[in-house]
Every structure is written in structure tokens, then in C-alpha cells.
Amino acid sequence: MRPSARIPSVLAGLVLALGGAAVAAPAAHADMPACQDSVQSTGTEVTDAVRMACYHGLVGDESGCVSGLTQAGVPGDVAATACRQASR
């Protein structure tokens, strides 16, 4: 392939790759803050354990999320709500 033909191909590939990442990335992290905000509203500090539990909810492991949050000191009903928010 000639260099002059290669440049537009590379640029098109970059645009598609970056565009796809920009569309996917916000959805992947959009509900982590909602989960963490629910936890924080109870007065529980958002620690690494809380973040990891919210991540479990984000990837669809709701029972792991609830378990992690309750171990971090979040009341059960709040943990369940936070995990549902993470999985949206």
C-alpha cells in the first residue's frame, strides 16, 4: 500500500477506535458514582472495599456487591439499593 493511501486508513482506524471507546467508557462508569453516593449518604466512608463492591454490582454480581458493602458497614437495605444503581 502506498504511504499516501495508508495515512487516511490509519486515521479512519483511530477515529473508529477512539469513537468506540468514548461511547463505551461513560456507560461503564456511569453508575459507580451513584452506588458510592448511596453508600456515602449513610455516613459510611467510600473506601477501596466499597469501590470494589460497587464494581461487583457494575459487572452484574449483585450478591457480591451487597455482601461487600455490608462487610464495609453499609446497612443491608442501602447496600441492595446501591448495588441496583450500580448495575443499571
C-alpha positions, -999 to 999 in steps of 0.1 A, spaced: 0 0 0 13 34 -9 21 58 20 -4 83 8 -32 57 9 -21 44 43 -25 77 62 -63 80 57 -67 44 66 -48 48 98 -67 80 107 -100 63 100 -90 34 122 -80 58 150 -113 77 148 -133 45 149 -113 31 179 -114 64 199 -151 69 190 -160 34 202 -140 40 234 -157 73 240 -192 57 236 -184 27 258 -164 43 286 -191 66 300 -216 37 302 -191 15 320 -185 40 348 -218 60 348 -233 41 378 -203 37 400 -208 72 414 -244 65 421 -235 34 441 -208 53 460 -231 82 467 -257 59 482 -231 45 505 -218 79 514 -253 91 522 -254 67 552 -222 82 566 -200 53 556 -167 63 541 -161 53 505 -131 31 508 -114 7 484 -136 -21 497 -167 0 489 -154 8 454 -147 -29 448 -182 -39 460 -198 -13 437 -177 -26 408 -191 -61 415 -226 -46 411 -215 -28 379 -204 -61 363 -237 -79 374 -226 -96 406 -253 -81 428 -249 -106 456 -211 -100 457 -218 -62 457 -243 -65 486 -220 -88 506 -190 -64 501 -210 -34 511 -225 -49 542 -190 -61 553 -179 -25 548 -206 -14 573 -234 -3 550 -269 -13 561 -284 -41 541 -313 -22 525 -290 6 515 -265 -19 501 -291 -35 480 -303 -1 466 -267 9 459 -260 -23 441 -291 -20 419 -279 15 410 -245 2 400 -260 -25 378 -281 -1 357 
